[in-house]
């Protein structure tokens, strides 16, 4: 008894269909590389503690600057400053992640591919 699987699932499209798919995948890869390069040039800024600490980070996760208000520098409370820096860094990373998802989502064409973003 012959399998009806090919007919039921659209069958084999042969080399012609595969070539088109490869061309689309190569174009998608090129677009994603361009988007990634563009992201590395963009920056986000995260500010915590009412402006006490600000971190500027690129879309490539490179920290460009950290600004610390002199008002928050207290030699008797270094832990608070440390906590503010960690919080600002975490917020900056979250903003970069959101920026990346916003830029890459259109390229994925609505596909939910684990690990893509």
MDAnalysis code that builds the backbone (N, CA, C; Angstrom):
import MDAnalysis as mda
import numpy as np

u = mda.Universe.empty(351, n_residues=117, atom_resindex=np.repeat(np.arange(117), 3), trajectory=True)
u.add_TopologyAttr("name", ["N", "CA", "C"] * 117)
u.add_TopologyAttr("resid", np.arange(1, 118))
u.add_TopologyAttr("resname", ["UNK", "UNK", "UNK", "UNK", "UNK", "UNK", "UNK", "UNK", "UNK", "UNK", "UNK", "UNK", "UNK", "UNK", "UNK", "UNK", "UNK", "UNK", "UNK", "UNK", "UNK", "UNK", "UNK", "UNK", "UNK", "UNK", "UNK", "UNK", "UNK", "UNK", "UNK", "UNK", "UNK", "UNK", "UNK", "UNK", "UNK", "UNK", "UNK", "UNK", "UNK", "UNK", "UNK", "UNK", "UNK", "UNK", "UNK", "UNK", "UNK", "UNK", "UNK", "UNK", "UNK", "UNK", "UNK", "UNK", "UNK", "UNK", "UNK", "UNK", "UNK", "UNK", "UNK", "UNK", "UNK", "UNK", "UNK", "UNK", "UNK", "UNK", "UNK", "UNK", "UNK", "UNK", "UNK", "UNK", "UNK", "UNK", "UNK", "UNK", "UNK", "UNK", "UNK", "UNK", "UNK", "UNK", "UNK", "UNK", "UNK", "UNK", "UNK", "UNK", "UNK", "UNK", "UNK", "UNK", "UNK", "UNK", "UNK", "UNK", "UNK", "UNK", "UNK", "UNK", "UNK", "UNK", "UNK", "UNK", "UNK", "UNK", "UNK", "UNK", "UNK", "UNK", "UNK", "UNK", "UNK"])
u.atoms.positions = np.array([
    [0.843, -1.174, 0.000],
    [0.000, 0.000, 0.000],
    [0.894, 1.245, 0.000],
    [0.635, 2.157, -0.889],
    [1.456, 3.353, -1.045],
    [1.104, 4.394, 0.013],
    [2.113, 5.144, 0.408],
    [1.908, 6.209, 1.383],
    [1.258, 7.413, 0.722],
    [0.323, 8.009, 1.434],
    [-0.331, 9.219, 0.943],
    [0.299, 10.461, 1.570],
    [1.374, 10.268, 2.283],
    [2.009, 11.360, 3.020],
    [2.433, 12.521, 2.157],
    [3.028, 12.229, 0.999],
    [3.504, 13.325, 0.154],
    [2.347, 14.154, -0.363],
    [1.294, 13.502, -0.757],
    [0.140, 14.231, -1.257],
    [-0.519, 15.037, -0.132],
    [-0.645, 14.433, 1.025],
    [-1.309, 15.079, 2.143],
    [-0.535, 16.309, 2.636],
    [0.758, 16.264, 2.594],
    [1.573, 17.357, 3.120],
    [2.214, 18.197, 2.024],
    [1.689, 18.180, 0.861],
    [2.166, 19.057, -0.196],
    [3.208, 18.420, -1.092],
    [3.659, 17.224, -0.763],
    [4.584, 16.524, -1.632],
    [5.946, 17.177, -1.704],
    [6.778, 16.585, -2.523],
    [8.117, 17.115, -2.733],
    [8.077, 18.161, -3.824],
    [8.750, 19.250, -3.601],
    [8.737, 20.314, -4.589],
    [9.958, 20.242, -5.505],
    [10.863, 19.364, -5.214],
    [12.015, 19.175, -6.079],
    [13.023, 20.305, -5.954],
    [14.037, 20.284, -6.820],
    [15.120, 21.261, -6.742],
    [14.672, 22.696, -6.961],
    [13.667, 22.923, -7.793],
    [13.252, 24.302, -8.076],
    [12.732, 24.983, -6.817],
    [11.855, 24.304, -6.073],
    [11.322, 24.866, -4.838],
    [12.403, 25.060, -3.796],
    [13.345, 24.123, -3.741],
    [14.432, 24.219, -2.778],
    [15.352, 25.391, -3.072],
    [15.567, 25.673, -4.356],
    [16.420, 26.794, -4.741],
    [15.819, 28.120, -4.327],
    [14.506, 28.257, -4.504],
    [13.825, 29.479, -4.078],
    [13.935, 29.658, -2.573],
    [13.774, 28.569, -1.852],
    [13.849, 28.631, -0.386],
    [15.259, 29.033, 0.048],
    [16.270, 28.480, -0.602],
    [17.648, 28.830, -0.253],
    [17.914, 30.304, -0.540],
    [17.394, 30.791, -1.652],
    [17.575, 32.195, -1.998],
    [16.915, 33.093, -0.947],
    [15.702, 32.717, -0.505],
    [15.011, 33.502, 0.526],
    [15.764, 33.453, 1.848],
    [16.281, 32.273, 2.187],
    [17.032, 32.146, 3.438],
    [18.320, 32.965, 3.399],
    [19.002, 32.971, 2.259],
    [20.216, 33.775, 2.130],
    [19.900, 35.263, 2.249],
    [18.794, 35.692, 1.651],
    [18.380, 37.094, 1.745],
    [18.023, 37.449, 3.187],
    [17.313, 36.553, 3.856],
    [16.959, 36.773, 5.260],
    [18.222, 36.868, 6.116],
    [19.181, 36.000, 5.861],
    [20.431, 36.040, 6.620],
    [21.139, 37.375, 6.397],
    [21.161, 37.850, 5.168],
    [21.795, 39.130, 4.859],
    [21.086, 40.268, 5.598],
    [19.746, 40.254, 5.584],
    [18.977, 41.297, 6.268],
    [19.227, 41.261, 7.773],
    [19.324, 40.062, 8.331],
    [19.565, 39.946, 9.771],
    [20.965, 40.443, 10.133],
    [21.944, 40.170, 9.286],
    [23.294, 40.667, 9.541],
    [23.334, 42.190, 9.477],
    [22.608, 42.765, 8.510],
    [22.546, 44.222, 8.403],
    [21.847, 44.830, 9.616],
    [20.778, 44.189, 10.053],
    [20.052, 44.685, 11.227],
    [20.928, 44.598, 12.472],
    [21.689, 43.518, 12.597],
    [22.581, 43.362, 13.754],
    [23.660, 44.437, 13.745],
    [24.220, 44.711, 12.576],
    [25.248, 45.754, 12.474],
    [24.652, 47.116, 12.839],
    [23.436, 47.363, 12.406],
    [22.755, 48.612, 12.729],
    [22.503, 48.719, 14.231],
    [22.109, 47.617, 14.846],
    [21.863, 47.601, 16.294],
    [23.117, 47.966, 17.073],
    [24.253, 47.517, 16.613],
    [25.493, 47.786, 17.322],
    [25.834, 49.267, 17.335],
    [25.255, 50.026, 16.409],
    [25.482, 51.471, 16.361],
    [24.485, 52.251, 17.220],
    [23.355, 51.637, 17.538],
    [22.330, 52.319, 18.336],
    [22.677, 52.236, 19.814],
    [22.164, 53.187, 20.582],
    [22.410, 53.188, 22.020],
    [21.105, 53.315, 22.788],
    [21.123, 52.795, 24.002],
    [20.022, 52.976, 24.941],
    [20.626, 53.581, 26.201],
    [19.794, 54.286, 26.959],
    [20.239, 54.855, 28.226],
    [19.276, 54.402, 29.311],
    [19.842, 53.909, 30.390],
    [19.051, 53.499, 31.548],
    [19.450, 54.381, 32.720],
    [18.455, 54.928, 33.390],
    [18.691, 55.804, 34.535],
    [17.904, 55.279, 35.726],
    [18.568, 55.171, 36.865],
    [17.919, 54.683, 38.086],
    [18.191, 55.647, 39.234],
    [17.442, 55.436, 40.303],
    [17.650, 56.238, 41.508],
    [17.348, 57.700, 41.300],
    [16.327, 57.998, 40.489],
    [15.966, 59.387, 40.245],
    [17.072, 60.186, 39.571],
    [17.856, 59.516, 38.724],
    [18.936, 60.196, 38.016],
    [20.295, 60.029, 38.676],
    [20.346, 59.227, 39.736],
    [21.606, 59.051, 40.465],
    [22.656, 58.329, 39.628],
    [22.229, 57.331, 38.842],
    [23.157, 56.566, 38.012],
    [22.524, 56.359, 36.643],
    [23.308, 56.641, 35.593],
    [22.863, 56.407, 34.221],
    [23.924, 55.599, 33.494],
    [23.463, 54.661, 32.686],
    [24.371, 53.855, 31.864],
    [23.911, 53.957, 30.419],
    [24.856, 54.217, 29.530],
    [24.580, 54.211, 28.096],
    [25.229, 52.950, 27.525],
    [24.428, 52.168, 26.778],
    [24.894, 50.894, 26.249],
    [24.487, 50.792, 24.784],
    [25.346, 50.177, 23.973],
    [25.020, 49.983, 22.565],
    [24.145, 48.740, 22.409],
    [23.566, 48.609, 21.226],
    [22.790, 47.413, 20.906],
    [23.641, 46.162, 20.893],
    [24.954, 46.329, 20.855],
    [25.884, 45.202, 20.937],
    [26.337, 44.917, 22.360],
    [25.650, 45.494, 23.338],
    [25.917, 45.299, 24.772],
    [27.246, 45.894, 25.230],
    [27.748, 46.898, 24.530],
    [28.968, 47.584, 24.949],
    [28.575, 48.798, 25.788],
    [29.113, 48.885, 26.998],
    [28.839, 50.034, 27.856],
    [29.677, 51.204, 27.355],
    [28.995, 52.282, 26.966],
    [29.691, 53.459, 26.452],
    [30.012, 54.447, 27.566],
    [29.097, 54.565, 28.534],
    [29.373, 55.493, 29.628],
    [28.545, 55.144, 30.855],
    [29.077, 55.527, 31.989],
    [28.371, 55.439, 33.271],
    [28.487, 56.817, 33.901],
    [27.345, 57.385, 34.237],
    [27.327, 58.705, 34.874],
    [26.781, 58.524, 36.284],
    [27.545, 58.987, 37.261],
    [27.156, 58.872, 38.664],
    [27.052, 60.273, 39.239],
    [25.889, 60.573, 39.783],
    [25.684, 61.878, 40.407],
    [26.555, 61.984, 41.663],
    [27.243, 63.086, 41.837],
    [28.073, 63.266, 43.036],
    [27.265, 63.132, 44.331],
    [25.971, 63.434, 44.266],
    [25.127, 63.345, 45.459],
    [25.010, 61.919, 46.003],
    [25.188, 60.929, 45.135],
    [25.002, 59.545, 45.555],
    [26.308, 58.907, 46.034],
    [27.411, 59.607, 45.893],
    [28.708, 59.074, 46.322],
    [28.872, 59.360, 47.817],
    [28.674, 58.308, 48.592],
    [28.783, 58.409, 50.050],
    [29.737, 57.309, 50.513],
    [30.918, 57.653, 50.992],
    [31.884, 56.636, 51.412],
    [31.342, 55.711, 52.499],
    [30.334, 56.168, 53.226],
    [29.766, 55.330, 54.280],
    [28.657, 54.418, 53.766],
    [28.269, 54.568, 52.504],
    [27.193, 53.739, 51.942],
    [27.528, 53.326, 50.509],
    [28.660, 52.664, 50.357],
    [29.118, 52.201, 49.046],
    [28.151, 51.165, 48.474],
    [27.535, 50.370, 49.334],
    [26.621, 49.326, 48.862],
    [25.452, 49.907, 48.078],
    [24.940, 51.058, 48.488],
    [23.830, 51.666, 47.758],
    [24.274, 52.029, 46.341],
    [25.449, 52.597, 46.201],
    [25.969, 52.956, 44.884],
    [26.151, 51.703, 44.029],
    [26.680, 50.658, 44.630],
    [26.852, 49.399, 43.906],
    [25.507, 48.864, 43.418],
    [24.511, 48.910, 44.289],
    [23.169, 48.431, 43.919],
    [22.582, 49.256, 42.780],
    [22.796, 50.564, 42.816],
    [22.293, 51.432, 41.755],
    [22.965, 51.123, 40.418],
    [24.259, 50.864, 40.442],
    [24.976, 50.531, 39.209],
    [24.475, 49.211, 38.643],
    [24.287, 48.224, 39.500],
    [23.766, 46.930, 39.043],
    [22.364, 47.097, 38.465],
    [21.527, 47.878, 39.111],
    [20.164, 48.102, 38.625],
    [20.169, 48.820, 37.271],
    [21.030, 49.819, 37.130],
    [21.117, 50.545, 35.860],
    [21.616, 49.632, 34.747],
    [22.586, 48.797, 35.050],
    [23.118, 47.867, 34.053],
    [22.035, 46.870, 33.624],
    [21.293, 46.336, 34.584],
    [20.227, 45.389, 34.267],
    [19.149, 46.051, 33.404],
    [18.803, 47.276, 33.721],
    [17.800, 47.988, 32.931],
    [18.305, 48.253, 31.521],
    [19.568, 48.606, 31.397],
    [20.148, 48.844, 30.068],
    [20.133, 47.565, 29.243],
    [20.467, 46.449, 29.851],
    [20.434, 45.171, 29.133],
    [19.017, 44.836, 28.673],
    [18.029, 45.094, 29.532],
    [16.637, 44.827, 29.168],
    [16.224, 45.704, 27.994],
    [16.657, 46.958, 27.988],
    [16.315, 47.861, 26.889],
    [16.971, 47.418, 25.585],
    [18.200, 46.932, 25.663],
    [18.872, 46.423, 24.463],
    [18.139, 45.191, 23.945],
    [17.728, 44.310, 24.849],
    [16.978, 43.110, 24.442],
    [15.688, 43.500, 23.734],
    [14.970, 44.472, 24.270],
    [13.717, 44.924, 23.649],
    [13.991, 45.560, 22.292],
    [15.039, 46.351, 22.200],
    [15.417, 46.980, 20.934],
    [15.733, 45.907, 19.892],
    [16.477, 44.888, 20.306],
    [16.827, 43.791, 19.407],
    [15.579, 43.068, 18.921],
    [14.675, 42.755, 19.831],
    [13.442, 42.074, 19.440],
    [12.616, 42.933, 18.491],
    [12.528, 44.221, 18.765],
    [11.758, 45.118, 17.898],
    [12.337, 45.174, 16.491],
    [13.668, 45.157, 16.372],
    [14.312, 45.257, 15.060],
    [14.291, 43.923, 14.304],
    [14.386, 42.812, 15.030],
    [14.492, 41.507, 14.380],
    [13.131, 40.852, 14.104],
    [12.121, 41.227, 14.870],
    [10.804, 40.602, 14.714],
    [10.290, 40.682, 13.273],
    [10.364, 41.836, 12.606],
    [9.868, 41.890, 11.228],
    [10.618, 40.941, 10.286],
    [11.880, 40.712, 10.558],
    [12.662, 39.815, 9.709],
    [12.268, 38.363, 9.906],
    [11.818, 38.035, 11.098],
    [11.411, 36.665, 11.381],
    [10.063, 36.356, 10.761],
    [9.372, 37.361, 10.279],
    [8.092, 37.136, 9.611],
    [7.050, 36.479, 10.502],
    [7.111, 36.787, 11.797],
    [6.123, 36.223, 12.705],
    [6.466, 34.822, 13.170],
    [7.608, 34.276, 12.757],
    [7.992, 32.949, 13.183],
    [8.431, 32.993, 14.633],
    [8.045, 31.991, 15.383],
    [8.489, 31.883, 16.769],
    [9.567, 30.818, 16.823],
    [10.808, 31.217, 16.548],
    [11.920, 30.285, 16.522],
    [12.687, 30.453, 17.819],
    [12.682, 29.412, 18.683],
    [13.390, 29.514, 19.961],
    [14.860, 29.860, 19.761],
    [15.337, 30.822, 20.554],
    [16.732, 31.204, 20.500],
    [17.067, 32.211, 19.410],
    [16.099, 32.564, 18.560],
    [16.374, 33.501, 17.491],
    [16.607, 34.894, 18.040],
    [15.845, 35.261, 19.070],
    [15.978, 36.607, 19.648],
    [16.133, 36.501, 21.141],
])
